[in-house]
Structure formats: C-alpha cells, structure tokens
Amino acid sequence: MGDDPAHLRLRAVRLYALAREVRDSTPWFADMRAEDADELQELATRMEEASRPPPDMAQMPAQLQEQIRPKKEDD
C-alpha cells in the first residue's frame, strides 16, 4: 500500500463510521470493517514510526552547530 499515514487514518475513520452505521443490522459486517480500520491505524502508526529519525540522529544537527563555528575574520 503506497498511501501516506494521514490518508490511511482517513480511510480508517470512514470504515469506523460505516461499521457504526451497520452495527444493528449487520453486526458481522460491522466487526469486519472495524477490524480493517484497526489494521489501517496500525499500519499508519508503523509508517510514522519508521519515518522518524533515530533519537541520536535528531540531536546530531544541534551538536554539530555547537561544534562547528565559523572562523572570525580579523580585519
């Protein structure tokens, strides 16, 4: 699935809404749609977590800024 997490979450919300609408008339179908929505939410979460940099990588640019300072030119 090549969707982005936001799109997957939107699809999940729509499936939850559908499940709620048919809960009284077709409980088995509502359960299937809710399970599908749960899977989409989990996939979106995994995609978001995979796209985050490791914790020490997030700190690296700040560390580099502290260590590498431009030389002052004496005029």
CHARMM internal coordinates of N, CA and C (Angstrom, degrees):
IC EDIT
DIST 1 N 1 CA 1.4311
DIST 1 CA 1 C 1.5226
ANGL 1 N 1 CA 1 C 108.75
DIST 1 C 2 N 1.3083
ANGL 1 CA 1 C 2 N 118.10
DIHE 1 N 1 CA 1 C 2 N 123.04
DIST 2 N 2 CA 1.4470
ANGL 1 C 2 N 2 CA 121.58
DIHE 1 CA 1 C 2 N 2 CA -175.94
DIST 2 CA 2 C 1.5134
ANGL 2 N 2 CA 2 C 113.79
DIHE 1 C 2 N 2 CA 2 C -97.35
DIST 2 C 3 N 1.3180
ANGL 2 CA 2 C 3 N 117.32
DIHE 2 N 2 CA 2 C 3 N 19.89
DIST 3 N 3 CA 1.4543
ANGL 2 C 3 N 3 CA 120.79
DIHE 2 CA 2 C 3 N 3 CA -178.13
DIST 3 CA 3 C 1.5227
ANGL 3 N 3 CA 3 C 111.73
DIHE 2 C 3 N 3 CA 3 C -79.35
DIST 3 C 4 N 1.3145
ANGL 3 CA 3 C 4 N 114.88
DIHE 3 N 3 CA 3 C 4 N 155.79
DIST 4 N 4 CA 1.4658
ANGL 3 C 4 N 4 CA 118.47
DIHE 3 CA 3 C 4 N 4 CA 174.28
DIST 4 CA 4 C 1.5339
ANGL 4 N 4 CA 4 C 109.01
DIHE 3 C 4 N 4 CA 4 C -86.40
DIST 4 C 5 N 1.3306
ANGL 4 CA 4 C 5 N 117.48
DIHE 4 N 4 CA 4 C 5 N 161.08
DIST 5 N 5 CA 1.4656
ANGL 4 C 5 N 5 CA 120.61
DIHE 4 CA 4 C 5 N 5 CA -176.15
DIST 5 CA 5 C 1.5295
ANGL 5 N 5 CA 5 C 114.08
DIHE 4 C 5 N 5 CA 5 C -56.77
DIST 5 C 6 N 1.3155
ANGL 5 CA 5 C 6 N 117.39
DIHE 5 N 5 CA 5 C 6 N -38.75
DIST 6 N 6 CA 1.4688
ANGL 5 C 6 N 6 CA 119.90
DIHE 5 CA 5 C 6 N 6 CA -179.26
DIST 6 CA 6 C 1.5264
ANGL 6 N 6 CA 6 C 110.75
DIHE 5 C 6 N 6 CA 6 C -62.96
DIST 6 C 7 N 1.3219
ANGL 6 CA 6 C 7 N 116.45
DIHE 6 N 6 CA 6 C 7 N -41.75
DIST 7 N 7 CA 1.4640
ANGL 6 C 7 N 7 CA 120.57
DIHE 6 CA 6 C 7 N 7 CA 179.29
DIST 7 CA 7 C 1.5238
ANGL 7 N 7 CA 7 C 110.52
DIHE 6 C 7 N 7 CA 7 C -66.79
DIST 7 C 8 N 1.3233
ANGL 7 CA 7 C 8 N 117.27
DIHE 7 N 7 CA 7 C 8 N -40.36
DIST 8 N 8 CA 1.4560
ANGL 7 C 8 N 8 CA 120.63
DIHE 7 CA 7 C 8 N 8 CA 177.71
DIST 8 CA 8 C 1.5284
ANGL 8 N 8 CA 8 C 110.83
DIHE 7 C 8 N 8 CA 8 C -62.33
DIST 8 C 9 N 1.3150
ANGL 8 CA 8 C 9 N 116.64
DIHE 8 N 8 CA 8 C 9 N -41.10
DIST 9 N 9 CA 1.4710
ANGL 8 C 9 N 9 CA 119.80
DIHE 8 CA 8 C 9 N 9 CA 179.42
DIST 9 CA 9 C 1.5322
ANGL 9 N 9 CA 9 C 111.24
DIHE 8 C 9 N 9 CA 9 C -66.34
DIST 9 C 10 N 1.3198
ANGL 9 CA 9 C 10 N 117.11
DIHE 9 N 9 CA 9 C 10 N -37.46
DIST 10 N 10 CA 1.4606
ANGL 9 C 10 N 10 CA 120.64
DIHE 9 CA 9 C 10 N 10 CA 176.49
DIST 10 CA 10 C 1.5311
ANGL 10 N 10 CA 10 C 110.57
DIHE 9 C 10 N 10 CA 10 C -62.74
DIST 10 C 11 N 1.3177
ANGL 10 CA 10 C 11 N 116.51
DIHE 10 N 10 CA 10 C 11 N -43.87
DIST 11 N 11 CA 1.4691
ANGL 10 C 11 N 11 CA 120.02
DIHE 10 CA 10 C 11 N 11 CA 177.24
DIST 11 CA 11 C 1.5214
ANGL 11 N 11 CA 11 C 110.90
DIHE 10 C 11 N 11 CA 11 C -62.28
DIST 11 C 12 N 1.3318
ANGL 11 CA 11 C 12 N 117.23
DIHE 11 N 11 CA 11 C 12 N -38.67
DIST 12 N 12 CA 1.4598
ANGL 11 C 12 N 12 CA 121.15
DIHE 11 CA 11 C 12 N 12 CA 178.57
DIST 12 CA 12 C 1.5264
ANGL 12 N 12 CA 12 C 110.73
DIHE 11 C 12 N 12 CA 12 C -62.84
DIST 12 C 13 N 1.3248
ANGL 12 CA 12 C 13 N 117.13
DIHE 12 N 12 CA 12 C 13 N -42.75
DIST 13 N 13 CA 1.4643
ANGL 12 C 13 N 13 CA 120.56
DIHE 12 CA 12 C 13 N 13 CA 179.15
DIST 13 CA 13 C 1.5256
ANGL 13 N 13 CA 13 C 110.33
DIHE 12 C 13 N 13 CA 13 C -61.22
DIST 13 C 14 N 1.3059
ANGL 13 CA 13 C 14 N 116.34
DIHE 13 N 13 CA 13 C 14 N -40.21
DIST 14 N 14 CA 1.4717
ANGL 13 C 14 N 14 CA 119.85
DIHE 13 CA 13 C 14 N 14 CA 178.86
DIST 14 CA 14 C 1.5232
ANGL 14 N 14 CA 14 C 110.82
DIHE 13 C 14 N 14 CA 14 C -65.36
DIST 14 C 15 N 1.3290
ANGL 14 CA 14 C 15 N 116.58
DIHE 14 N 14 CA 14 C 15 N -38.77
DIST 15 N 15 CA 1.4656
ANGL 14 C 15 N 15 CA 119.36
DIHE 14 CA 14 C 15 N 15 CA 177.81
DIST 15 CA 15 C 1.5247
ANGL 15 N 15 CA 15 C 111.26
DIHE 14 C 15 N 15 CA 15 C -67.12
DIST 15 C 16 N 1.3331
ANGL 15 CA 15 C 16 N 117.22
DIHE 15 N 15 CA 15 C 16 N -39.79
DIST 16 N 16 CA 1.4679
ANGL 15 C 16 N 16 CA 120.45
DIHE 15 CA 15 C 16 N 16 CA 175.97
DIST 16 CA 16 C 1.5306
ANGL 16 N 16 CA 16 C 110.23
DIHE 15 C 16 N 16 CA 16 C -60.42
DIST 16 C 17 N 1.3323
ANGL 16 CA 16 C 17 N 117.00
DIHE 16 N 16 CA 16 C 17 N -42.50
DIST 17 N 17 CA 1.4645
ANGL 16 C 17 N 17 CA 121.07
DIHE 16 CA 16 C 17 N 17 CA 179.65
DIST 17 CA 17 C 1.5307
ANGL 17 N 17 CA 17 C 110.58
DIHE 16 C 17 N 17 CA 17 C -63.73
DIST 17 C 18 N 1.3175
ANGL 17 CA 17 C 18 N 116.79
DIHE 17 N 17 CA 17 C 18 N -42.47
DIST 18 N 18 CA 1.4599
ANGL 17 C 18 N 18 CA 120.59
DIHE 17 CA 17 C 18 N 18 CA 177.73
DIST 18 CA 18 C 1.5224
ANGL 18 N 18 CA 18 C 110.47
DIHE 17 C 18 N 18 CA 18 C -62.77
DIST 18 C 19 N 1.3211
ANGL 18 CA 18 C 19 N 116.66
DIHE 18 N 18 CA 18 C 19 N -43.46
DIST 19 N 19 CA 1.4669
ANGL 18 C 19 N 19 CA 120.82
DIHE 18 CA 18 C 19 N 19 CA 179.30
DIST 19 CA 19 C 1.5218
ANGL 19 N 19 CA 19 C 110.56
DIHE 18 C 19 N 19 CA 19 C -59.74
DIST 19 C 20 N 1.3043
ANGL 19 CA 19 C 20 N 115.99
DIHE 19 N 19 CA 19 C 20 N -40.63
DIST 20 N 20 CA 1.4650
ANGL 19 C 20 N 20 CA 119.90
DIHE 19 CA 19 C 20 N 20 CA -179.60
DIST 20 CA 20 C 1.5274
ANGL 20 N 20 CA 20 C 111.32
DIHE 19 C 20 N 20 CA 20 C -66.45
DIST 20 C 21 N 1.3225
ANGL 20 CA 20 C 21 N 116.18
DIHE 20 N 20 CA 20 C 21 N -38.42
DIST 21 N 21 CA 1.4690
ANGL 20 C 21 N 21 CA 120.46
DIHE 20 CA 20 C 21 N 21 CA -179.04
DIST 21 CA 21 C 1.5279
ANGL 21 N 21 CA 21 C 112.15
DIHE 20 C 21 N 21 CA 21 C -65.72
DIST 21 C 22 N 1.3181
ANGL 21 CA 21 C 22 N 117.40
DIHE 21 N 21 CA 21 C 22 N -37.59
DIST 22 N 22 CA 1.4717
ANGL 21 C 22 N 22 CA 120.27
DIHE 21 CA 21 C 22 N 22 CA -174.85
DIST 22 CA 22 C 1.5266
ANGL 22 N 22 CA 22 C 113.20
DIHE 21 C 22 N 22 CA 22 C -100.15
DIST 22 C 23 N 1.3306
ANGL 22 CA 22 C 23 N 117.63
DIHE 22 N 22 CA 22 C 23 N 4.09
DIST 23 N 23 CA 1.4717
ANGL 22 C 23 N 23 CA 121.54
DIHE 22 CA 22 C 23 N 23 CA -176.00
DIST 23 CA 23 C 1.5329
ANGL 23 N 23 CA 23 C 112.04
DIHE 22 C 23 N 23 CA 23 C -53.01
DIST 23 C 24 N 1.3259
ANGL 23 CA 23 C 24 N 118.36
DIHE 23 N 23 CA 23 C 24 N -45.52
DIST 24 N 24 CA 1.4659
ANGL 23 C 24 N 24 CA 121.05
DIHE 23 CA 23 C 24 N 24 CA -176.40
DIST 24 CA 24 C 1.5237
ANGL 24 N 24 CA 24 C 112.98
DIHE 23 C 24 N 24 CA 24 C -72.17
DIST 24 C 25 N 1.3309
ANGL 24 CA 24 C 25 N 116.70
DIHE 24 N 24 CA 24 C 25 N -40.32
DIST 25 N 25 CA 1.4676
ANGL 24 C 25 N 25 CA 119.52
DIHE 24 CA 24 C 25 N 25 CA -175.57
DIST 25 CA 25 C 1.5246
ANGL 25 N 25 CA 25 C 113.62
DIHE 24 C 25 N 25 CA 25 C -85.01
DIST 25 C 26 N 1.3204
ANGL 25 CA 25 C 26 N 118.11
DIHE 25 N 25 CA 25 C 26 N -34.57
DIST 26 N 26 CA 1.4650
ANGL 25 C 26 N 26 CA 122.06
DIHE 25 CA 25 C 26 N 26 CA -175.81
DIST 26 CA 26 C 1.5245
ANGL 26 N 26 CA 26 C 109.82
DIHE 25 C 26 N 26 CA 26 C -140.90
DIST 26 C 27 N 1.3356
ANGL 26 CA 26 C 27 N 116.89
DIHE 26 N 26 CA 26 C 27 N 77.45
DIST 27 N 27 CA 1.4610
ANGL 26 C 27 N 27 CA 119.33
DIHE 26 CA 26 C 27 N 27 CA -175.93
DIST 27 CA 27 C 1.5254
ANGL 27 N 27 CA 27 C 114.14
DIHE 26 C 27 N 27 CA 27 C -61.08
DIST 27 C 28 N 1.3154
ANGL 27 CA 27 C 28 N 118.66
DIHE 27 N 27 CA 27 C 28 N -36.38
DIST 28 N 28 CA 1.4676
ANGL 27 C 28 N 28 CA 120.93
DIHE 27 CA 27 C 28 N 28 CA -178.93
DIST 28 CA 28 C 1.5266
ANGL 28 N 28 CA 28 C 110.33
DIHE 27 C 28 N 28 CA 28 C -64.74
DIST 28 C 29 N 1.3257
ANGL 28 CA 28 C 29 N 116.64
DIHE 28 N 28 CA 28 C 29 N -38.48
DIST 29 N 29 CA 1.4657
ANGL 28 C 29 N 29 CA 120.75
DIHE 28 CA 28 C 29 N 29 CA 179.39
DIST 29 CA 29 C 1.5303
ANGL 29 N 29 CA 29 C 109.82
DIHE 28 C 29 N 29 CA 29 C -69.47
DIST 29 C 30 N 1.3239
ANGL 29 CA 29 C 30 N 116.01
DIHE 29 N 29 CA 29 C 30 N -40.15
DIST 30 N 30 CA 1.4695
ANGL 29 C 30 N 30 CA 120.40
DIHE 29 CA 29 C 30 N 30 CA 177.80
DIST 30 CA 30 C 1.5222
ANGL 30 N 30 CA 30 C 109.98
DIHE 29 C 30 N 30 CA 30 C -61.73
DIST 30 C 31 N 1.3200
ANGL 30 CA 30 C 31 N 117.44
DIHE 30 N 30 CA 30 C 31 N -41.65
DIST 31 N 31 CA 1.4677
ANGL 30 C 31 N 31 CA 120.90
DIHE 30 CA 30 C 31 N 31 CA 178.69
DIST 31 CA 31 C 1.5256
ANGL 31 N 31 CA 31 C 111.25
DIHE 30 C 31 N 31 CA 31 C -62.77
DIST 31 C 32 N 1.3245
ANGL 31 CA 31 C 32 N 116.75
DIHE 31 N 31 CA 31 C 32 N -41.32
DIST 32 N 32 CA 1.4750
ANGL 31 C 32 N 32 CA 120.54
DIHE 31 CA 31 C 32 N 32 CA 178.74
DIST 32 CA 32 C 1.5223
ANGL 32 N 32 CA 32 C 110.68
DIHE 31 C 32 N 32 CA 32 C -62.62
DIST 32 C 33 N 1.3246
ANGL 32 CA 32 C 33 N 117.20
DIHE 32 N 32 CA 32 C 33 N -44.99
DIST 33 N 33 CA 1.4704
ANGL 32 C 33 N 33 CA 120.63
DIHE 32 CA 32 C 33 N 33 CA -179.12
DIST 33 CA 33 C 1.5251
ANGL 33 N 33 CA 33 C 110.52
DIHE 32 C 33 N 33 CA 33 C -66.31
DIST 33 C 34 N 1.3134
ANGL 33 CA 33 C 34 N 117.76
DIHE 33 N 33 CA 33 C 34 N -38.16
DIST 34 N 34 CA 1.4618
ANGL 33 C 34 N 34 CA 120.17
DIHE 33 CA 33 C 34 N 34 CA 178.33
DIST 34 CA 34 C 1.5254
ANGL 34 N 34 CA 34 C 110.57
DIHE 33 C 34 N 34 CA 34 C -65.74
DIST 34 C 35 N 1.3271
ANGL 34 CA 34 C 35 N 117.21
DIHE 34 N 34 CA 34 C 35 N -38.88
DIST 35 N 35 CA 1.4690
ANGL 34 C 35 N 35 CA 120.45
DIHE 34 CA 34 C 35 N 35 CA 176.89
DIST 35 CA 35 C 1.5255
ANGL 35 N 35 CA 35 C 110.62
DIHE 34 C 35 N 35 CA 35 C -65.07
DIST 35 C 36 N 1.3331
ANGL 35 CA 35 C 36 N 116.74
DIHE 35 N 35 CA 35 C 36 N -41.28
DIST 36 N 36 CA 1.4672
ANGL 35 C 36 N 36 CA 120.19
DIHE 35 CA 35 C 36 N 36 CA 176.48
DIST 36 CA 36 C 1.5240
ANGL 36 N 36 CA 36 C 110.73
DIHE 35 C 36 N 36 CA 36 C -60.66
DIST 36 C 37 N 1.3307
ANGL 36 CA 36 C 37 N 116.25
DIHE 36 N 36 CA 36 C 37 N -42.01
DIST 37 N 37 CA 1.4627
ANGL 36 C 37 N 37 CA 120.98
DIHE 36 CA 36 C 37 N 37 CA 179.61
DIST 37 CA 37 C 1.5292
ANGL 37 N 37 CA 37 C 110.28
DIHE 36 C 37 N 37 CA 37 C -64.14
DIST 37 C 38 N 1.3242
ANGL 37 CA 37 C 38 N 116.99
DIHE 37 N 37 CA 37 C 38 N -41.79
DIST 38 N 38 CA 1.4704
ANGL 37 C 38 N 38 CA 120.46
DIHE 37 CA 37 C 38 N 38 CA 177.97
DIST 38 CA 38 C 1.5277
ANGL 38 N 38 CA 38 C 110.84
DIHE 37 C 38 N 38 CA 38 C -60.05
DIST 38 C 39 N 1.3276
ANGL 38 CA 38 C 39 N 116.47
DIHE 38 N 38 CA 38 C 39 N -41.97
DIST 39 N 39 CA 1.4732
ANGL 38 C 39 N 39 CA 120.74
DIHE 38 CA 38 C 39 N 39 CA 179.69
DIST 39 CA 39 C 1.5261
ANGL 39 N 39 CA 39 C 110.82
DIHE 38 C 39 N 39 CA 39 C -64.06
DIST 39 C 40 N 1.3292
ANGL 39 CA 39 C 40 N 116.86
DIHE 39 N 39 CA 39 C 40 N -40.67
DIST 40 N 40 CA 1.4705
ANGL 39 C 40 N 40 CA 120.07
DIHE 39 CA 39 C 40 N 40 CA 178.40
DIST 40 CA 40 C 1.5272
ANGL 40 N 40 CA 40 C 110.71
DIHE 39 C 40 N 40 CA 40 C -64.00
DIST 40 C 41 N 1.3319
ANGL 40 CA 40 C 41 N 116.45
DIHE 40 N 40 CA 40 C 41 N -40.96
DIST 41 N 41 CA 1.4699
ANGL 40 C 41 N 41 CA 120.20
DIHE 40 CA 40 C 41 N 41 CA 178.26
DIST 41 CA 41 C 1.5302
ANGL 41 N 41 CA 41 C 110.39
DIHE 40 C 41 N 41 CA 41 C -62.27
DIST 41 C 42 N 1.3301
ANGL 41 CA 41 C 42 N 116.50
DIHE 41 N 41 CA 41 C 42 N -43.75
DIST 42 N 42 CA 1.4679
ANGL 41 C 42 N 42 CA 120.22
DIHE 41 CA 41 C 42 N 42 CA 179.53
DIST 42 CA 42 C 1.5252
ANGL 42 N 42 CA 42 C 111.19
DIHE 41 C 42 N 42 CA 42 C -64.35
DIST 42 C 43 N 1.3297
ANGL 42 CA 42 C 43 N 116.84
DIHE 42 N 42 CA 42 C 43 N -40.78
DIST 43 N 43 CA 1.4598
ANGL 42 C 43 N 43 CA 120.39
DIHE 42 CA 42 C 43 N 43 CA 178.36
DIST 43 CA 43 C 1.5247
ANGL 43 N 43 CA 43 C 110.65
DIHE 42 C 43 N 43 CA 43 C -63.55
DIST 43 C 44 N 1.3221
ANGL 43 CA 43 C 44 N 117.00
DIHE 43 N 43 CA 43 C 44 N -42.98
DIST 44 N 44 CA 1.4639
ANGL 43 C 44 N 44 CA 120.74
DIHE 43 CA 43 C 44 N 44 CA 178.65
DIST 44 CA 44 C 1.5226
ANGL 44 N 44 CA 44 C 110.73
DIHE 43 C 44 N 44 CA 44 C -61.18
DIST 44 C 45 N 1.3178
ANGL 44 CA 44 C 45 N 116.44
DIHE 44 N 44 CA 44 C 45 N -41.49
DIST 45 N 45 CA 1.4692
ANGL 44 C 45 N 45 CA 120.30
DIHE 44 CA 44 C 45 N 45 CA 178.91
DIST 45 CA 45 C 1.5187
ANGL 45 N 45 CA 45 C 110.90
DIHE 44 C 45 N 45 CA 45 C -63.84
DIST 45 C 46 N 1.3346
ANGL 45 CA 45 C 46 N 116.85
DIHE 45 N 45 CA 45 C 46 N -44.00
DIST 46 N 46 CA 1.4756
ANGL 45 C 46 N 46 CA 119.90
DIHE 45 CA 45 C 46 N 46 CA 178.68
DIST 46 CA 46 C 1.5173
ANGL 46 N 46 CA 46 C 110.97
DIHE 45 C 46 N 46 CA 46 C -62.63
DIST 46 C 47 N 1.3308
ANGL 46 CA 46 C 47 N 117.33
DIHE 46 N 46 CA 46 C 47 N -39.69
DIST 47 N 47 CA 1.4640
ANGL 46 C 47 N 47 CA 120.73
DIHE 46 CA 46 C 47 N 47 CA 179.04
DIST 47 CA 47 C 1.5256
ANGL 47 N 47 CA 47 C 110.84
DIHE 46 C 47 N 47 CA 47 C -64.40
DIST 47 C 48 N 1.3350
ANGL 47 CA 47 C 48 N 116.76
DIHE 47 N 47 CA 47 C 48 N -41.94
DIST 48 N 48 CA 1.4620
ANGL 47 C 48 N 48 CA 120.21
DIHE 47 CA 47 C 48 N 48 CA 179.36
DIST 48 CA 48 C 1.5216
ANGL 48 N 48 CA 48 C 110.88
DIHE 47 C 48 N 48 CA 48 C -65.11
DIST 48 C 49 N 1.3237
ANGL 48 CA 48 C 49 N 116.57
DIHE 48 N 48 CA 48 C 49 N -42.66
DIST 49 N 49 CA 1.4578
ANGL 48 C 49 N 49 CA 119.78
DIHE 48 CA 48 C 49 N 49 CA 179.98
DIST 49 CA 49 C 1.5288
ANGL 49 N 49 CA 49 C 111.43
DIHE 48 C 49 N 49 CA 49 C -66.03
DIST 49 C 50 N 1.3249
ANGL 49 CA 49 C 50 N 116.98
DIHE 49 N 49 CA 49 C 50 N -36.98
DIST 50 N 50 CA 1.4593
ANGL 49 C 50 N 50 CA 120.54
DIHE 49 CA 49 C 50 N 50 CA 179.86
DIST 50 CA 50 C 1.5223
ANGL 50 N 50 CA 50 C 112.03
DIHE 49 C 50 N 50 CA 50 C -68.99
DIST 50 C 51 N 1.3239
ANGL 50 CA 50 C 51 N 117.23
DIHE 50 N 50 CA 50 C 51 N -27.26
DIST 51 N 51 CA 1.4628
ANGL 50 C 51 N 51 CA 119.97
DIHE 50 CA 50 C 51 N 51 CA -177.70
DIST 51 CA 51 C 1.5295
ANGL 51 N 51 CA 51 C 112.85
DIHE 50 C 51 N 51 CA 51 C -85.29
DIST 51 C 52 N 1.3272
ANGL 51 CA 51 C 52 N 117.50
DIHE 51 N 51 CA 51 C 52 N -10.58
DIST 52 N 52 CA 1.4670
ANGL 51 C 52 N 52 CA 120.37
DIHE 51 CA 51 C 52 N 52 CA 178.60
DIST 52 CA 52 C 1.5243
ANGL 52 N 52 CA 52 C 109.76
DIHE 51 C 52 N 52 CA 52 C -78.57
DIST 52 C 53 N 1.3201
ANGL 52 CA 52 C 53 N 116.35
DIHE 52 N 52 CA 52 C 53 N 141.13
DIST 53 N 53 CA 1.4667
ANGL 52 C 53 N 53 CA 118.21
DIHE 52 CA 52 C 53 N 53 CA 176.14
DIST 53 CA 53 C 1.5289
ANGL 53 N 53 CA 53 C 109.91
DIHE 52 C 53 N 53 CA 53 C -71.71
DIST 53 C 54 N 1.3231
ANGL 53 CA 53 C 54 N 116.96
DIHE 53 N 53 CA 53 C 54 N 154.02
DIST 54 N 54 CA 1.4638
ANGL 53 C 54 N 54 CA 119.16
DIHE 53 CA 53 C 54 N 54 CA 175.62
DIST 54 CA 54 C 1.5264
ANGL 54 N 54 CA 54 C 109.70
DIHE 53 C 54 N 54 CA 54 C -58.42
DIST 54 C 55 N 1.3338
ANGL 54 CA 54 C 55 N 118.09
DIHE 54 N 54 CA 54 C 55 N 152.53
DIST 55 N 55 CA 1.4668
ANGL 54 C 55 N 55 CA 120.49
DIHE 54 CA 54 C 55 N 55 CA -175.72
DIST 55 CA 55 C 1.5162
ANGL 55 N 55 CA 55 C 113.92
DIHE 54 C 55 N 55 CA 55 C -53.84
DIST 55 C 56 N 1.3410
ANGL 55 CA 55 C 56 N 119.02
DIHE 55 N 55 CA 55 C 56 N -42.76
DIST 56 N 56 CA 1.4580
ANGL 55 C 56 N 56 CA 119.67
DIHE 55 CA 55 C 56 N 56 CA -178.70
DIST 56 CA 56 C 1.5216
ANGL 56 N 56 CA 56 C 112.34
DIHE 55 C 56 N 56 CA 56 C -72.07
DIST 56 C 57 N 1.3384
ANGL 56 CA 56 C 57 N 118.21
DIHE 56 N 56 CA 56 C 57 N -23.96
DIST 57 N 57 CA 1.4612
ANGL 56 C 57 N 57 CA 120.72
DIHE 56 CA 56 C 57 N 57 CA 176.44
DIST 57 CA 57 C 1.5256
ANGL 57 N 57 CA 57 C 110.23
DIHE 56 C 57 N 57 CA 57 C -71.95
DIST 57 C 58 N 1.3214
ANGL 57 CA 57 C 58 N 117.77
DIHE 57 N 57 CA 57 C 58 N -32.49
DIST 58 N 58 CA 1.4577
ANGL 57 C 58 N 58 CA 120.69
DIHE 57 CA 57 C 58 N 58 CA -179.94
DIST 58 CA 58 C 1.5245
ANGL 58 N 58 CA 58 C 110.76
DIHE 57 C 58 N 58 CA 58 C -67.74
DIST 58 C 59 N 1.3241
ANGL 58 CA 58 C 59 N 117.54
DIHE 58 N 58 CA 58 C 59 N -28.96
DIST 59 N 59 CA 1.4517
ANGL 58 C 59 N 59 CA 120.99
DIHE 58 CA 58 C 59 N 59 CA -179.02
DIST 59 CA 59 C 1.5217
ANGL 59 N 59 CA 59 C 112.60
DIHE 58 C 59 N 59 CA 59 C -86.17
DIST 59 C 60 N 1.3071
ANGL 59 CA 59 C 60 N 117.68
DIHE 59 N 59 CA 59 C 60 N -17.81
DIST 60 N 60 CA 1.4572
ANGL 59 C 60 N 60 CA 121.65
DIHE 59 CA 59 C 60 N 60 CA -174.47
DIST 60 CA 60 C 1.5292
ANGL 60 N 60 CA 60 C 113.75
DIHE 59 C 60 N 60 CA 60 C -56.77
DIST 60 C 61 N 1.3295
ANGL 60 CA 60 C 61 N 120.29
DIHE 60 N 60 CA 60 C 61 N -47.89
DIST 61 N 61 CA 1.4740
ANGL 60 C 61 N 61 CA 117.92
DIHE 60 CA 60 C 61 N 61 CA -178.53
DIST 61 CA 61 C 1.5271
ANGL 61 N 61 CA 61 C 112.56
DIHE 60 C 61 N 61 CA 61 C -58.43
DIST 61 C 62 N 1.3173
ANGL 61 CA 61 C 62 N 118.37
DIHE 61 N 61 CA 61 C 62 N -38.82
DIST 62 N 62 CA 1.4649
ANGL 61 C 62 N 62 CA 120.23
DIHE 61 CA 61 C 62 N 62 CA 179.04
DIST 62 CA 62 C 1.5209
ANGL 62 N 62 CA 62 C 110.13
DIHE 61 C 62 N 62 CA 62 C -65.52
DIST 62 C 63 N 1.3194
ANGL 62 CA 62 C 63 N 117.38
DIHE 62 N 62 CA 62 C 63 N -39.94
DIST 63 N 63 CA 1.4606
ANGL 62 C 63 N 63 CA 120.80
DIHE 62 CA 62 C 63 N 63 CA 178.58
DIST 63 CA 63 C 1.5217
ANGL 63 N 63 CA 63 C 110.77
DIHE 62 C 63 N 63 CA 63 C -64.88
DIST 63 C 64 N 1.3233
ANGL 63 CA 63 C 64 N 115.97
DIHE 63 N 63 CA 63 C 64 N -40.39
DIST 64 N 64 CA 1.4627
ANGL 63 C 64 N 64 CA 119.09
DIHE 63 CA 63 C 64 N 64 CA 179.63
DIST 64 CA 64 C 1.5196
ANGL 64 N 64 CA 64 C 111.09
DIHE 63 C 64 N 64 CA 64 C -66.26
DIST 64 C 65 N 1.3184
ANGL 64 CA 64 C 65 N 116.80
DIHE 64 N 64 CA 64 C 65 N -37.14
DIST 65 N 65 CA 1.4565
ANGL 64 C 65 N 65 CA 119.39
DIHE 64 CA 64 C 65 N 65 CA 178.47
DIST 65 CA 65 C 1.5193
ANGL 65 N 65 CA 65 C 110.92
DIHE 64 C 65 N 65 CA 65 C -63.34
DIST 65 C 66 N 1.3079
ANGL 65 CA 65 C 66 N 116.60
DIHE 65 N 65 CA 65 C 66 N -36.15
DIST 66 N 66 CA 1.4610
ANGL 65 C 66 N 66 CA 119.37
DIHE 65 CA 65 C 66 N 66 CA 179.16
DIST 66 CA 66 C 1.5198
ANGL 66 N 66 CA 66 C 111.40
DIHE 65 C 66 N 66 CA 66 C -71.90
DIST 66 C 67 N 1.3171
ANGL 66 CA 66 C 67 N 117.73
DIHE 66 N 66 CA 66 C 67 N -34.96
DIST 67 N 67 CA 1.4542
ANGL 66 C 67 N 67 CA 121.57
DIHE 66 CA 66 C 67 N 67 CA -174.33
DIST 67 CA 67 C 1.5223
ANGL 67 N 67 CA 67 C 112.52
DIHE 66 C 67 N 67 CA 67 C -83.49
DIST 67 C 68 N 1.2989
ANGL 67 CA 67 C 68 N 117.85
DIHE 67 N 67 CA 67 C 68 N -38.02
DIST 68 N 68 CA 1.4611
ANGL 67 C 68 N 68 CA 121.03
DIHE 67 CA 67 C 68 N 68 CA -176.05
DIST 68 CA 68 C 1.5263
ANGL 68 N 68 CA 68 C 108.41
DIHE 67 C 68 N 68 CA 68 C -101.24
DIST 68 C 69 N 1.2943
ANGL 68 CA 68 C 69 N 115.11
DIHE 68 N 68 CA 68 C 69 N 107.66
DIST 69 N 69 CA 1.4573
ANGL 68 C 69 N 69 CA 120.32
DIHE 68 CA 68 C 69 N 69 CA 179.90
DIST 69 CA 69 C 1.5257
ANGL 69 N 69 CA 69 C 108.45
DIHE 68 C 69 N 69 CA 69 C -117.43
DIST 69 C 70 N 1.3084
ANGL 69 CA 69 C 70 N 114.98
DIHE 69 N 69 CA 69 C 70 N 139.38
DIST 70 N 70 CA 1.4705
ANGL 69 C 70 N 70 CA 117.08
DIHE 69 CA 69 C 70 N 70 CA 179.43
DIST 70 CA 70 C 1.5264
ANGL 70 N 70 CA 70 C 110.48
DIHE 69 C 70 N 70 CA 70 C -65.26
DIST 70 C 71 N 1.3345
ANGL 70 CA 70 C 71 N 113.72
DIHE 70 N 70 CA 70 C 71 N 145.41
DIST 71 N 71 CA 1.4597
ANGL 70 C 71 N 71 CA 119.46
DIHE 70 CA 70 C 71 N 71 CA 178.85
DIST 71 CA 71 C 1.5144
ANGL 71 N 71 CA 71 C 108.79
DIHE 70 C 71 N 71 CA 71 C -74.60
DIST 71 C 72 N 1.3009
ANGL 71 CA 71 C 72 N 115.15
DIHE 71 N 71 CA 71 C 72 N 139.01
DIST 72 N 72 CA 1.4571
ANGL 71 C 72 N 72 CA 119.77
DIHE 71 CA 71 C 72 N 72 CA 176.66
DIST 72 CA 72 C 1.5229
ANGL 72 N 72 CA 72 C 108.13
DIHE 71 C 72 N 72 CA 72 C -84.67
DIST 72 C 73 N 1.3061
ANGL 72 CA 72 C 73 N 114.09
DIHE 72 N 72 CA 72 C 73 N 134.16
DIST 73 N 73 CA 1.4569
ANGL 72 C 73 N 73 CA 119.38
DIHE 72 CA 72 C 73 N 73 CA 178.75
DIST 73 CA 73 C 1.5266
ANGL 73 N 73 CA 73 C 108.78
DIHE 72 C 73 N 73 CA 73 C -92.53
DIST 73 C 74 N 1.2901
ANGL 73 CA 73 C 74 N 115.66
DIHE 73 N 73 CA 73 C 74 N 130.17
DIST 74 N 74 CA 1.4675
ANGL 73 C 74 N 74 CA 120.59
DIHE 73 CA 73 C 74 N 74 CA 177.21
DIST 74 CA 74 C 1.5251
ANGL 74 N 74 CA 74 C 107.57
DIHE 73 C 74 N 74 CA 74 C -92.74
DIST 74 C 75 N 1.3033
ANGL 74 CA 74 C 75 N 116.78
DIHE 74 N 74 CA 74 C 75 N 114.50
DIST 75 N 75 CA 1.4600
ANGL 74 C 75 N 75 CA 120.75
DIHE 74 CA 74 C 75 N 75 CA 178.73
DIST 75 CA 75 C 1.4983
ANGL 75 N 75 CA 75 C 111.24
DIHE 74 C 75 N 75 CA 75 C -106.39
END
COOR INIT
IC SEED 1 N 1 CA 1 C
IC BUILD
